Amino acid sequence: MEKRYRLRFYGTVQGVGFRFTASHTANMYRLTGYVKNEYDGSVTCEVQGRQEDIEQFIAAIYRGRFIEVDRIDKTQLEVDDAERSFEVRH
């Protein structure tokens, strides 16, 4: 059963390859959604897929080489059945 979450990452998350890491990792776990930088220095990411794959995605973000996540705000959303890919938004 698929789930969808909006994740807002805070910490050292811009200018450290976060969006590339998120995109690569999402594709590795076959997740759909998007990632984008916010004006306040945080990063918003919506991910959709199997719960265990989403958890692996989050764990991989924490292991990112220069990424330092202080906290994540997590909100469950309705699944988007039409979504087919993961994109980096600007």
Backbone as a ProteinNet text record, in pm:
[ID]
protein_1_A
[PRIMARY]
MEKRYRLRFYGTVQGVGFRFTASHTANMYRLTGYVKNEYDGSVTCEVQGRQEDIEQFIAAIYRGRFIEVDRIDKTQLEVDDAERSFEVRH
[TERTIARY]
84.2	0	88.1	60.1	141.3	101.2	200.7	182.3	243.3	204.3	263.4	285	403.5	436.5	497.5	468.8	543.5	645.5	771.1	881.2	946.9	963.9	1033.8	1159.9	1275.4	1404.4	1467	1515.4	1582.9	1724	1815.3	1954.8	2043.3	2157.3	2244.8	2197.9	2099.7	2033.3	2031	2084.3	2095.4	2242.5	2276.8	2414.8	2505.7	2447	2526.7	2490.2	2422.6	2385.6	2261.3	2180.1	2060.7	1964.8	1933.5	1834.7	1883.6	2013.1	2069.1	2059.4	2096.5	2090	1946.6	1852.5	1711.7	1661	1693.7	1648.1	1706.7	1835.6	1902.5	1844.4	1827.3	1777.4	1631.6	1550.6	1410.2	1400.6	1482.8	1481.7	1529.3	1626.4	1678.4	1568.7	1483.8	1375.3	1242.1	1244.1	1124.4	1013.3	1052.7	957	923.9	805.8	768.9	755.4	748	732.8	822.2	868.4	955.8	1036.7	1138.4	1219.2	1244.3	1241.3	1270.8	1323.1	1410.2	1461.6	1355	1353.3	1263.4	1344.6	1277.9	1346.6	1403.8	1350.4	1400.3	1521.5	1572.8	1690.2	1656.5	1528.1	1487	1466.1	1436.8	1405.8	1275.5	1183.6	1058.3	1068.3	1015.9	1018.5	885	821.4	706.4	749.6	725.7	763.3	643.3	634.9	524.9	579.6	533.2	574.8	544.3	611	591.1	653.4	589.4	635	781.6	819.7	957.1	1058.2	1018.4	1106.5	1120.9	1013	1019.3	1111.1	1102.9	1190.8	1336.8	1363.8	1501.4	1549	1459.5	1490.5	1534.5	1456.1	1489.3	1622.6	1646.2	1772.9	1890.1	1873.4	1980.3	2009.5	1907.1	1927.4	2014	1984.1	2063.3	2209.6	2235.8	2373.4	2444	2374.1	2432.1	2563.3	2656.9	2795	2808.7	2746.8	2760.2	2629.8	2527.7	2394.8	2390.5	2338.8	2318.7	2174.8	2090.4	1949.2	1931.9	1877.8	1847.3	1710.3	1615.6	1481.6	1403.1	1299	1208.7	1065.9	989	844.4	782.8	697.7	642.1	490	426.7	281.5	236.1	141.4	89.1	-12.4	-5.7	-93.4	-171.1	-266.4	-337.6	-243.1	-252.8	-171.6	-216	-118.6	-144.9	-125	-232.8	-225	-170.3	-176	-130.8	19.6	83.7	226	311.4	410.2	490.9	642.2	687.5	831.9	865.7	994.3	1043.9	1119.4	1088.6	1151.4	1215.5	1316.8	1381.4	1316	1259.8	1195.3	1286.3	1275.9	1360.4	1277.2
-119.3	0	124.8	214.4	334.9	441	519.5	634.2	755.8	873.8	998.3	1091.2	1151	1244	1370.8	1481.6	1605.3	1612	1620	1626.9	1762.8	1832.2	1961.6	1942.5	1951	1928.2	2060.7	2066.5	2185.3	2147.6	2243.4	2220.9	2270.4	2204.5	2236.9	2151.3	2206.1	2127.4	2195.6	2317.5	2383.5	2406.6	2391.1	2410.8	2294.7	2178.5	2061.9	1937.5	1956.6	1843.8	1770.9	1836.4	1770.8	1727.5	1818.2	1785.7	1672.6	1674.3	1564.5	1432.9	1435	1314.8	1264	1355.8	1317.3	1255.6	1316.7	1267	1129	1114.4	986.3	877.2	909.4	811.8	775.6	873.7	846.6	752.2	775.7	687.8	547.6	539	409.5	327.2	393	324.7	330.1	378.5	387.2	469.9	581.2	674.2	783.1	839.8	954.4	1076.3	1194.2	1317.6	1427	1511.8	1622.5	1669.9	1750.2	1815.7	1958.9	2054.6	2193.8	2270.2	2366	2455.5	2558.5	2596.8	2702.3	2827.4	2941	3067.9	3080.4	3005.7	3015.2	2925.6	2857.9	2772.2	2625.7	2594.4	2454.7	2393.5	2264.2	2193.6	2117.1	2130.5	2055.8	1941.2	1827.9	1709	1637	1601.2	1511.9	1379.9	1272.7	1139.3	1046.7	959.2	863.9	727.6	626.7	489.7	402.3	288.7	197.5	256.8	236.7	292.6	258.5	132.3	92.7	159.9	185.9	256.3	403.3	462.6	601.7	611.5	515.5	515.2	499.7	415.6	399.5	529.1	597.1	725.5	826.9	838.3	933.1	897	769.3	724.7	760.5	745.2	778.2	928.1	1010.5	1155.8	1189.6	1127.4	1150.6	1112.2	1014	970	1052.9	1149.2	1231.3	1294.7	1303.3	1340	1474.1	1578	1711.9	1759.5	1679	1714.2	1693.8	1794.6	1782.7	1822.1	1722.7	1746.8	1765.1	1881.7	1908.1	1853.4	1869	1815.4	1802.5	1719.1	1699.7	1717.3	1799.7	1805.7	1711.3	1619.6	1515.4	1520.3	1532.3	1537.3	1433.2	1348.2	1250.5	1318.2	1285.7	1343	1232.9	1274.8	1179.9	1132.5	1006.8	951.2	1011.6	1044.5	1097.4	983.1	921.2	805.1	838.4	964.7	1004.1	1030.7	1044.3	1079.5	960.4	985.9	877.2	893.8	1008.6	1031.2	1117.9	1136.4	1224.1	1336.9	1460.2	1573.2	1670.4	1738.8	1847.3	1976.5	2050.6	2178.1	2292.5	2402.6	2519.4	2636.1
0	0	0	-90.4	-101.9	-0.6	36.4	126.5	58	104.3	54.9	173.5	178.1	286	230.2	297.2	274.9	388.1	350.8	447	433.8	543.7	542.4	625.7	560.1	623.2	664.9	787.6	841.1	882	872	908.7	796.3	775.6	663.5	546.6	472.4	369.1	232.2	222.8	92.8	62	-66.1	-108.6	-74.2	-43.1	-2.5	-84.4	-197.4	-282.2	-237.1	-154.8	-100.4	-210.8	-302.8	-406.7	-497.4	-530.9	-610.4	-533.6	-406.3	-322.5	-312.5	-289.7	-278.4	-408.3	-520.4	-650.2	-679	-660.7	-684.8	-594.2	-466.8	-369.1	-398.2	-432.6	-465.4	-585.4	-685.2	-802.1	-766.7	-677.6	-634.1	-565.6	-486.5	-415.2	-488.8	-613.4	-698.2	-634	-574.6	-515.6	-616.8	-605.7	-688.3	-597.6	-659.1	-582.5	-634.9	-544.9	-584.4	-464.4	-494.2	-391.6	-438.2	-343.7	-379.8	-258.8	-287.7	-184.1	-148.8	-21.1	25.2	58.2	59.9	82.9	223.9	319.7	457.7	484.1	378.7	394.8	416.6	428.2	443.1	304.7	302.5	178.2	198.4	101.6	103.7	4.1	46.8	-36.2	-17.7	-127.2	-118.4	-178	-104	-150.2	-140.3	-239.1	-244.7	-281.9	-209.5	-237	-117.2	-111.4	1.2	127.6	240.4	368.3	395.9	375.9	406.5	312.9	188.1	95	134.2	180.8	227.7	349.3	440.1	557.4	516.6	416.8	366.5	300.2	230	167	272.7	379.8	487.4	551.3	576.4	636	545.7	415	320.5	319.9	333.1	340.4	462.5	576.3	697.3	677.7	592.3	568.8	461.9	401.6	295.4	340	248.8	282.5	353.8	302.6	362.1	426	416.1	466.3	617.7	688.2	832.8	863.9	888.2	916.7	1066.4	1104.6	1245.5	1283.6	1191.8	1218.7	1089.1	1094.6	981.1	1030.9	961.3	983	880.7	926	839.7	845.1	727.5	716.3	615.4	654.3	559.1	468	339.1	237.1	166.5	83.5	-2.8	-113	-149.7	-257.5	-390.5	-475	-609.2	-709	-751.2	-840.2	-978.7	-1018.7	-1152.1	-1157.3	-1045	-1042.2	-1084.1	-1170.3	-1224.8	-1205.7	-1155	-1146.5	-1025.3	-1003.9	-898.6	-967	-929.7	-998.6	-900	-951.6	-877.2	-923.9	-829.8	-863.6	-821.9	-896.3	-867.1	-819.8
[MASK]
++++++++++++++++++++++++++++++++++++++++++++++++++++++++++++++++++++++++++++++++++++++++++

